[in-house]
Amino acid sequence: MKENNQYSFQKYVYLLRWVSYWHQINEVLKLNPKSTLIVGKGDGIVGEILKKYISEVKTLDLEKGLSPDIIGSVENIPLQNNSFDLILCAEVLEHLLFEKFEKSLSELKRITKKCVILSLPHFGPPIKLSFKIPFLKEVKIAFKIPYLIKHKTNGGHYWEIGKRRYQSSKIRKIIKKYFKRGVTHL
């Protein structure tokens, strides 16, 4: 008999993960791609939803058990140059050693025709402010307080932005080497 499905579901697909899925889907759809490659299939929820709106959605993952469309590594994607309009790589690259970060970015750039949406975890205590004045649009401000503790591998994360040696300025600089418009949120 399967384990308690509700417990299993809530353990992996908790509220903040749903929020992350919504943002990933929203960012992809705003760009209106004809073809999208999702690097890191995960539970497949994002891909299934995107398939309802985009004519071609494929997944790439190392894990054969997840049944991705393409089995392979982000470090060496087994596809031709300019294969997809858009690539979504959300919460994947921190699962690789940091030394593989630039090679992975290079591969993502090689495969895309237009753009890459990249999401990485950011460690640190958050500060969130929201202002709402009658008759005006709500203003929201959020940022992380630098808290440069040494990173310890957790949950398969070899590194995270905001920890010692992985400052956001350093990560931003590396990303800008590969992508013209660079980073919009970090």
PEMO-V103990 format. One record per residue. N is the residue number from 0. RES is the residue in three letters. OMEGA is omega in radians with two decimals (NA if undefined). NEAR is the number of other ideal C-beta (glycine too) atoms within 12 Angstrom. D_LAST is the distance of its C-alpha to the last C-alpha in whole Angstrom. Layout:
# PEMO-V103990
<<N | RES | OMEGA | NEAR | D_LAST> <N | RES | OMEGA | NEAR | D_LAST>>
This chain:
# PEMO-V103990
<<0 | MET | -3.14 | 4 | 43> <1 | LYS | 3.06 | 8 | 40> <2 | GLU | -3.13 | 11 | 38> <3 | ASN | -3.08 | 10 | 37> <4 | ASN | 3.14 | 12 | 35> <5 | GLN | 3.13 | 11 | 33> <6 | TYR | -3.14 | 12 | 32> <7 | SER | 3.13 | 13 | 31> <8 | PHE | -3.08 | 17 | 29> <9 | GLN | -3.13 | 14 | 28> <10 | LYS | -3.09 | 13 | 27> <11 | TYR | -3.04 | 20 | 24> <12 | VAL | 3.13 | 21 | 23> <13 | TYR | -3.00 | 14 | 23> <14 | LEU | -3.12 | 12 | 21> <15 | LEU | 3.07 | 14 | 18> <16 | ARG | 3.08 | 23 | 18> <17 | TRP | 3.10 | 19 | 20> <18 | VAL | 3.10 | 14 | 17> <19 | SER | 3.10 | 24 | 15> <20 | TYR | -3.13 | 30 | 17> <21 | TRP | -3.13 | 18 | 18> <22 | HIS | 3.11 | 21 | 14> <23 | GLN | -3.12 | 34 | 15> <24 | ILE | -3.13 | 30 | 18> <25 | ASN | 3.14 | 18 | 17> <26 | GLU | 3.11 | 28 | 15> <27 | VAL | -3.07 | 38 | 17> <28 | LEU | 3.09 | 22 | 20> <29 | LYS | -3.09 | 15 | 19> <30 | LEU | 3.03 | 28 | 19> <31 | ASN | -3.14 | 17 | 23> <32 | PRO | 3.02 | 29 | 23> <33 | LYS | 3.12 | 16 | 27> <34 | SER | -3.11 | 29 | 26> <35 | THR | 3.00 | 42 | 23> <36 | LEU | 3.06 | 46 | 22> <37 | ILE | 3.12 | 46 | 20> <38 | VAL | -3.05 | 45 | 20> <39 | GLY | -3.03 | 38 | 20> <40 | LYS | -3.09 | 34 | 23> <41 | GLY | -3.11 | 30 | 22> <42 | ASP | 3.05 | 26 | 25> <43 | GLY | -3.08 | 24 | 25> <44 | ILE | -3.12 | 24 | 24> <45 | VAL | 3.14 | 39 | 22> <46 | GLY | 3.14 | 34 | 24> <47 | GLU | 3.12 | 18 | 27> <48 | ILE | 3.14 | 23 | 25> <49 | LEU | 3.13 | 34 | 24> <50 | LYS | 3.11 | 21 | 28> <51 | LYS | -3.03 | 14 | 29> <52 | TYR | -3.06 | 21 | 27> <53 | ILE | -3.04 | 27 | 27> <54 | SER | 3.14 | 15 | 30> <55 | GLU | 3.06 | 20 | 29> <56 | VAL | 3.10 | 33 | 26> <57 | LYS | 3.11 | 32 | 26> <58 | THR | 3.07 | 35 | 25> <59 | LEU | 3.10 | 39 | 25> <60 | ASP | 3.05 | 29 | 25> <61 | LEU | -3.02 | 23 | 27> <62 | GLU | -3.13 | 21 | 28> <63 | LYS | -3.11 | 13 | 31> <64 | GLY | 3.10 | 10 | 32> <65 | LEU | -3.13 | 19 | 29> <66 | SER | 3.07 | 16 | 31> <67 | PRO | 3.06 | 28 | 29> <68 | ASP | -3.12 | 26 | 30> <69 | ILE | 3.08 | 30 | 29> <70 | ILE | -3.13 | 20 | 29> <71 | GLY | -3.11 | 26 | 27> <72 | SER | 3.08 | 25 | 25> <73 | VAL | 3.11 | 40 | 21> <74 | GLU | -3.09 | 26 | 22> <75 | ASN | -3.03 | 20 | 26> <76 | ILE | -3.07 | 35 | 25> <77 | PRO | 3.13 | 20 | 29> <78 | LEU | 3.10 | 26 | 29> <79 | GLN | 3.07 | 13 | 30> <80 | ASN | 3.05 | 14 | 27> <81 | ASN | -3.08 | 19 | 26> <82 | SER | -3.07 | 28 | 27> <83 | PHE | 3.07 | 39 | 24> <84 | ASP | -3.03 | 26 | 23> <85 | LEU | 3.04 | 35 | 20> <86 | ILE | 3.04 | 45 | 18> <87 | LEU | 3.12 | 45 | 16> <88 | CYS | -3.01 | 44 | 15> <89 | ALA | 3.07 | 37 | 13> <90 | GLU | -3.11 | 32 | 13> <91 | VAL | -2.94 | 40 | 16> <92 | LEU | 3.09 | 38 | 15> <93 | GLU | 3.10 | 34 | 15> <94 | HIS | 3.07 | 31 | 18> <95 | LEU | 3.03 | 29 | 19> <96 | LEU | -3.09 | 18 | 20> <97 | PHE | 3.13 | 27 | 17> <98 | GLU | -3.13 | 14 | 20> <99 | LYS | -3.08 | 22 | 20> <100 | PHE | -3.09 | 33 | 16> <101 | GLU | 3.10 | 24 | 17> <102 | LYS | 3.12 | 23 | 20> <103 | SER | 3.09 | 36 | 18> <104 | LEU | 3.11 | 35 | 16> <105 | SER | 3.11 | 23 | 19> <106 | GLU | 3.11 | 32 | 21> <107 | LEU | 3.12 | 42 | 19> <108 | LYS | -3.11 | 29 | 19> <109 | ARG | -3.02 | 26 | 23> <110 | ILE | -3.04 | 37 | 23> <111 | THR | 3.00 | 34 | 21> <112 | LYS | -2.98 | 23 | 23> <113 | LYS | -3.02 | 25 | 21> <114 | CYS | 3.10 | 31 | 17> <115 | VAL | 2.98 | 42 | 15> <116 | ILE | -3.06 | 39 | 12> <117 | LEU | 3.10 | 39 | 10> <118 | SER | 3.14 | 34 | 9> <119 | LEU | 3.12 | 36 | 9> <120 | PRO | 3.13 | 31 | 10> <121 | HIS | -3.14 | 29 | 8> <122 | PHE | 3.02 | 30 | 11> <123 | GLY | 3.10 | 24 | 12> <124 | PRO | -3.12 | 14 | 14> <125 | PRO | 2.97 | 16 | 13> <126 | ILE | -3.14 | 14 | 14> <127 | LYS | 3.11 | 13 | 15> <128 | LEU | 3.12 | 12 | 17> <129 | SER | 3.13 | 12 | 19> <130 | PHE | 3.08 | 12 | 22> <131 | LYS | 3.10 | 11 | 24> <132 | ILE | -3.12 | 9 | 27> <133 | PRO | 3.10 | 7 | 30> <134 | PHE | 3.09 | 6 | 30> <135 | LEU | 3.13 | 8 | 27> <136 | LYS | 3.12 | 10 | 23> <137 | GLU | 3.10 | 12 | 21> <138 | VAL | 3.12 | 12 | 18> <139 | LYS | 3.11 | 12 | 15> <140 | ILE | 3.10 | 12 | 13> <141 | ALA | 3.05 | 16 | 11> <142 | PHE | 3.13 | 17 | 9> <143 | LYS | 3.05 | 23 | 9> <144 | ILE | 3.08 | 16 | 12> <145 | PRO | -3.09 | 20 | 12> <146 | TYR | -2.90 | 21 | 15> <147 | LEU | 3.04 | 20 | 16> <148 | ILE | 3.12 | 17 | 18> <149 | LYS | -3.11 | 14 | 20> <150 | HIS | 2.98 | 25 | 18> <151 | LYS | -3.12 | 13 | 21> <152 | THR | 3.13 | 16 | 21> <153 | ASN | 3.11 | 15 | 21> <154 | GLY | -3.13 | 14 | 21> <155 | GLY | 3.09 | 17 | 21> <156 | HIS | 3.09 | 25 | 18> <157 | TYR | 3.13 | 24 | 18> <158 | TRP | 3.08 | 32 | 15> <159 | GLU | 3.06 | 33 | 12> <160 | ILE | 3.09 | 36 | 9> <161 | GLY | 3.07 | 31 | 10> <162 | LYS | -3.10 | 30 | 14> <163 | ARG | -3.11 | 19 | 16> <164 | ARG | -3.09 | 20 | 16> <165 | TYR | -3.14 | 33 | 12> <166 | GLN | -3.12 | 24 | 10> <167 | SER | 3.12 | 27 | 7> <168 | SER | 3.12 | 17 | 9> <169 | LYS | -3.13 | 23 | 11> <170 | ILE | 3.11 | 33 | 9> <171 | ARG | -3.13 | 23 | 8> <172 | LYS | 3.12 | 19 | 11> <173 | ILE | -3.13 | 30 | 13> <174 | ILE | -3.12 | 33 | 11> <175 | LYS | 3.05 | 19 | 12> <176 | LYS | -3.01 | 18 | 16> <177 | TYR | -3.06 | 28 | 16> <178 | PHE | -3.06 | 25 | 14> <179 | LYS | -3.07 | 14 | 16> <180 | ARG | 3.06 | 16 | 13> <181 | GLY | -2.98 | 19 | 10> <182 | VAL | 3.08 | 26 | 7> <183 | THR | 3.10 | 18 | 7> <184 | HIS | 3.06 | 20 | 4> <185 | LEU | NA | 26 | 0>>
